[in-house]
Amino acid sequence: MAETGGEQWSTAISASDRGPLVTIAAGLMLVAMVLFLGFRLTIRWPWAKLIGWDDWATMLGSLFACGQSIAVFVAIDRGLGVHRSDLSVEQSMEAWHALYASDVISIVALTGSKLAVSLLLLRLSTYKQHIYAARVITGLIITWGARADVRGAWIGLGALSILLEVALFVLPCFLVWNLKMKLSAKITVIVGFAFRIPASGLALARVLAVVKMLSAEDGQVDIDFTWDYVLPTIYTSVEMHYSLMAATIPCMHLFLRQFSTGKCGLTRPLLEPELTKDSQVIWVQPMSNYTGP
């Protein structure tokens, strides 16, 4: 520890070791994601009646997110954040394998977070136009996630991820547009899904960081990946965990009740399970006030 003016400052993060930065970012986001998952499971109680495919997608994505964090911590332990020249060949290879695993797992976790939103929208939809749109986006998300192991195409995957996030924001706007409900209620619903917008910004930041890294290393034989891959790793971890957290926000009663006022595909079992414990039906209330074609 270095002493300056009676205060002690940590020397864990230095000009030659940026690994602790990744540890802090990944650790904090992991804890926050687990807390949001616990909150989602709490509001879905009793699970036997309220858990849907969107919740399973969130849980699966969260499980893979935990695995991605473990892979990142392993990469840090093997040398992520320090220059490759300061590492042995064995350490460099172990760090590379851990980073590769974290990247692949992050795509799977992000797929879960995106599916959680599209499946929730499918769960809320009753009219064919909405159902069809939700199914198309769900299919695109699954196709996107299936390309997780193609590392050479990850810049393209990042760009497509941004487009999917935009679609996941536009679709709920389309869903409530023609419902006869107060403008304030529509805005409340849209705000619930608008929390995903920062995920698009994080995805863009990650893509730009990777492009910048590859451009700087163009033509180099020996790539200093353990040093240069710090920012992309941080952006990936933050995007992944935040995306999973944002998938839970539209499930809060504040937003679901607005769907109910518009006579969307909701019933009291989803909003007030304690009042309808014997109900096994989820979709019984049609959108009677729907004014679309």
Rosetta blueprint (number, residue, H / E / L):
1 M L
2 A E
3 E E
4 T E
5 G L
6 G L
7 E E
8 Q E
9 W E
10 S L
11 T L
12 A L
13 I L
14 S E
15 A L
16 S L
17 D E
18 R L
19 G H
20 P H
21 L H
22 V H
23 T H
24 I H
25 A H
26 A H
27 G H
28 L H
29 M H
30 L H
31 V H
32 A H
33 M H
34 V H
35 L H
36 F H
37 L H
38 G H
39 F H
40 R H
41 L H
42 T H
43 I H
44 R L
45 W L
46 P L
47 W H
48 A H
49 K H
50 L H
51 I L
52 G L
53 W H
54 D H
55 D H
56 W H
57 A H
58 T H
59 M H
60 L H
61 G H
62 S H
63 L H
64 F H
65 A H
66 C H
67 G H
68 Q H
69 S H
70 I H
71 A H
72 V H
73 F H
74 V H
75 A H
76 I H
77 D H
78 R H
79 G L
80 L L
81 G L
82 V L
83 H L
84 R H
85 S H
86 D H
87 L L
88 S L
89 V H
90 E H
91 Q H
92 S H
93 M H
94 E H
95 A H
96 W H
97 H H
98 A H
99 L H
100 Y H
101 A H
102 S H
103 D H
104 V H
105 I H
106 S H
107 I H
108 V H
109 A H
110 L H
111 T H
112 G H
113 S H
114 K H
115 L H
116 A H
117 V H
118 S H
119 L H
120 L H
121 L H
122 L H
123 R H
124 L H
125 S L
126 T L
127 Y L
128 K H
129 Q H
130 H H
131 I H
132 Y H
133 A H
134 A H
135 R H
136 V H
137 I H
138 T H
139 G H
140 L H
141 I H
142 I H
143 T H
144 W H
145 G H
146 A L
147 R L
148 A L
149 D L
150 V L
151 R H
152 G H
153 A H
154 W H
155 I H
156 G H
157 L H
158 G H
159 A H
160 L H
161 S H
162 I H
163 L H
164 L H
165 E H
166 V H
167 A H
168 L H
169 F H
170 V H
171 L H
172 P H
173 C H
174 F H
175 L H
176 V H
177 W H
178 N L
179 L L
180 K L
181 M L
182 K L
183 L H
184 S H
185 A H
186 K H
187 I H
188 T H
189 V H
190 I H
191 V H
192 G H
193 F H
194 A H
195 F L
196 R L
197 I H
198 P H
199 A H
200 S H
201 G H
202 L H
203 A H
204 L H
205 A H
206 R H
207 V H
208 L H
209 A H
210 V H
211 V H
212 K H
213 M H
214 L H
215 S H
216 A H
217 E L
218 D L
219 G L
220 Q L
221 V L
222 D L
223 I L
224 D L
225 F H
226 T H
227 W H
228 D H
229 Y L
230 V H
231 L H
232 P H
233 T H
234 I H
235 Y H
236 T H
237 S H
238 V H
239 E H
240 M H
241 H H
242 Y H
243 S H
244 L H
245 M H
246 A H
247 A L
248 T L
249 I H
250 P H
251 C H
252 M L
253 H H
254 L H
255 F H
256 L H
257 R H
258 Q H
259 F H
260 S H
261 T H
262 G L
263 K L
264 C L
265 G L
266 L L
267 T L
268 R H
269 P H
270 L H
271 L H
272 E L
273 P H
274 E H
275 L H
276 T L
277 K L
278 D L
279 S L
280 Q L
281 V L
282 I L
283 W L
284 V L
285 Q L
286 P L
287 M L
288 S L
289 N L
290 Y L
291 T L
292 G L
293 P L
